[in-house]
Amino acid sequence: MLSKLIRPEILQVESTNDCFLNCKPCMRKHLERPVGYIDVEEFKKLPLSSFEEVCLHGWGEPLLHPELFEMVRHVKSLGIKASMGTNGFLVNEKIDEIFSSGLDEISFGIYSFEGRKKAFDNLELLIKEKKERNSDKPTVFVDVTIFRDNLEEIPELVKTFVDMGVDGIVLHRLFNVYKVDPDVEYISSKEEKSLFKEVKKIGGKKVYLPTKHLKPCRIAFHTMFVTWECMQCSCVYLSEEYLGDARTDYETMLRRHLKFVSGMRKHEICRRCFW
């Protein structure tokens, strides 16, 4: 039954787990895996053509990978959508490659004004370049993680991004089930409801709000995750729980995925997750 309902179409690949930032809501600093970069030839051994989209992002900054755009071009050569997430700080250095590679979608992770001027400048630069080059790619999104410390900033952030001309703003709940600093907290359901109402007034259809959490979750339905070591995991938040080597075929990956999903209601992290 599960195999008829769940056939993930998005492969999220961690090009690297290296990063030069130490963002407060990020659990990266508490992960125990070694820091490394995926080998491009090993990346090509993944069953990429079995997916509709390959998203190059994980627990690091993808633009640090010196061969990132070779991977993007390879994905595009297969006729597949290529996307990536970034903190935005290196975009100005890679601007020509972003456009020449055929990248379909880029998402900037920006959760605050403080300490993010370079990311804002590069977001503005990318939108400007896109207009000047008369290009419809990449689609530009901003991901905003919601937590107590930035609650008051979020409406102004949304207004700023709308004024800049981004294609969309995606709000995410803080994932704080484990390995996040204990002083980083999520907001109350009442505050969440009020925030969602306010930002929708500001951004309208450009604002994408978190949906009600279900089990199996929307991530399990749509996405598989692979670490830079080419190891399959059920979810980016469970990147230290390997299901097996991802350099195999889609059906093998799917069987592992479905086996995990069938028991996720009993999994300690999944049971408590509301992301």
N, C-alpha and C positions, 0 to 999 in steps of 0.2 A: 504493500500500500504506500509506504513512504517513498519508494522509488518512482511512483507515478506522480507524487506531489512535489518532491524535491529533486531538482536537477540544476544545481548552481550554474549560472551563466557568466559569472564574474570571477576571475582569478586575480587575487590580490597578491602581488609578489614584492617582498622586501628586498629592494636592491642593496640596501645597507642598513645596519642599525647604528651607524655612526652619526653623531650630531654634535654641533658646537654650542647648542643652547641647553638650558636646564629649566624647562618650563614648569611652572608650579603644578598644573593639573596633570602632568605627564608621568606615567609610571615607569618610563624607560630606565631611569636611574636605579630602579630597584630590581631590574631583571638581571639574571645571572648568566645569560648566554654570552659567549665571547663576541667582541665587536669584529665585524668583517664585512666584506663586499662580495656580492654574488659574481661568480665567474660567468662571463657572457656565453661561452660555449655550453656550460652546464644549464644556463637559463634556456637555451634553445632546445634542450632535451625535455623540457616540461611539455605537457600536452596542450600547448597554447591554442592550437587551431580548433580544439574542442570547446572553446569558450567564445562568448560574444564580445567580451571586454577583458583587457588585461590592465590592471591598475598597479602602477609601480610606486608602492608606498608601504611602509611598515613602521618600525620603531627607530627611524633615522631620517636624515635629510637626503632624499634621492639625488639631488643635484651635486652632492659630494662624489657620486660615482663617476669616474672619468669616462666610462663607456655607456652611460645611461641612454644617450640618444641613439647609439647603435642598437640597443634593445628596443627602443621606440620604433625605429625604422624597420626592425625585423618583425615586430608585431603588425605594423601597417602593411608589410609585404604579404602577410597572411590574410589580409582583408578584415582585420579585427580592429575594434575601437581601442585606442591607447589613451590612458589617462594617468595622472599622477597627482600626488599631494605634496605640498612644500611649505616650509615656514616663510618663504618669500625672500629671504636675505640674499640669495645668490642669483636671483632671476635676471638682474641686469647684466651679469657676466655671461649668461647663457641665452640671451634674448634671440640671437639669430638662429641658434639651434632649435629653440622652442618652435619657431615658425617653419624652419626648413625640414624638420623631422616628420611633420605631419601629425604631431600630437593633437588629439581631439579635445581633450579637456584637462584643465589644471585647476587645482583647488588650493587656495592659500589658507593655512591654519592661523588665524589671528583672533585672539580672545581678549585683547586689551589694547589701549592706546599706549600705555607705559612701556618703554623700551622697544617699541615696534615701529619706529619711524622709518627705518630702512625697508621694512616689509610694505608699509603703506606707500612709500615712494616707488617701490618696484611694482606694486599693484597698479598704481597710476600709470607708470611707464608702459606696462604690458598692454593696458587698455588703449593708451595713446598709439602705441605701435600697431596694434591690431587695426585701428581706424586708418592710420596712415598707409598701411600695407593693403588696405581694402580686403582684409582676410576675415572669413567667418570662423576660423579656428585659431587658437583653441577657445572653447567655451570657458568662461572665467567664473569660478565660484569662490566664495569665502566660507570656511567652516568655523563656527564660533562655538566653543565649548562653554556651557553654562555652569557656573558654580557660584557660591555665595560671594566671593571676593569681587567678582566682576558684574554682579547683578545690576548695579546702578549704571554701569557703562554700556550695557548691551543696547538699549534703545538708541543711544547716540552713535554707537558703532554701526548699527543697521542703517541709520540715516546717512552716515558718511559713505558707506558702501553703495547705497542706492544712488546717491549724488555722484559718485565716481562712475557709475554706469556698469557695475558688475552684472553678470547674467543671473546670478542667484546667490542667496545667503542661506546656508544650511545651519540650523541650530542643533547642537547635540547636548544631551544630558551628560554630566560628568560621570565617567565610569569609575566609581570609587569602591568597588566591592573588595579589592585587595591590591596591595603594592602601590598605593597612593598615600602621600603624606597624611597623617591623621588630622592635621589642621585644615585640610582641603575638604570642604563639605558642599553638599548639594543644597538646593533651596527647598522650601516647603511646597506642597502641592498647591496651596493657596497662592503663593508667590509665583509659581510656575504658570498657573492659569492667568494671573494678572499680566505677567510678562508677555505671554503668548498673544494675548488680546492687544497689548500695546504695540508690539512689533509688527503685527499684522496690519494695524492701522497705518504704520509708517511705510512698510515695504510691500504690502499687498501680496500679489502672486509671486513676487521675487523671493519671498521668505518661505522656507521649507521648515516646518516644525517637526519635532520628534513625534513619532506615532506611539500608540499604546503598545506596551511591551507584551509579547506573547511567547509561548513556548510550544513548539520550536519557534525561535525568533526569526525576524526577517533576514538576519545575517546568514543563518543556517539555510534558509530557502534560496538565497541568491549568491552567496559568496563562499569560496574556499581560500584559505590563506597558506602561503608558502614563505618560509624564512629564507634569509640569504644563503643558508647552508643547503637549500633545496629540500627542506623537510616540510611535509604537509602537516598543518594544524587545523583544528576545527574553526578557529577564530583568531583574529589578531590579538585579542586579549588573553588567549591561551597559547601564546607563542613558545612556551617552554614545555608544552605537552605534545609530543610528536606522535602523529598517527602512522608515519612511514615515509619512505623516500618518495618525493613527488616526481622524480624522473621516471615516470611510468605512463600508463594509459589512463584515459579519463574514467573508464569503468572501474578500474582498481581504486582510484581516488574516491569515486562515488561510493563504492562499497564501504570503505573506511569511514567516510563522512556519515553515511546513513547509520552505520553501527554506533557512532558517537551520538548522533541525533536521537536515536531510539532510547538512549539512556540519559539524555541531558536533563530531564526533570529531576534526576537524582544527583546530578553533578553539583558539587558544593558551590562552585562559582556560578554556574548557569542558574541554579535554583535561586540565588540571591540577586541575580543581575536584573536591572531595569533599564538598561541602555537603549 
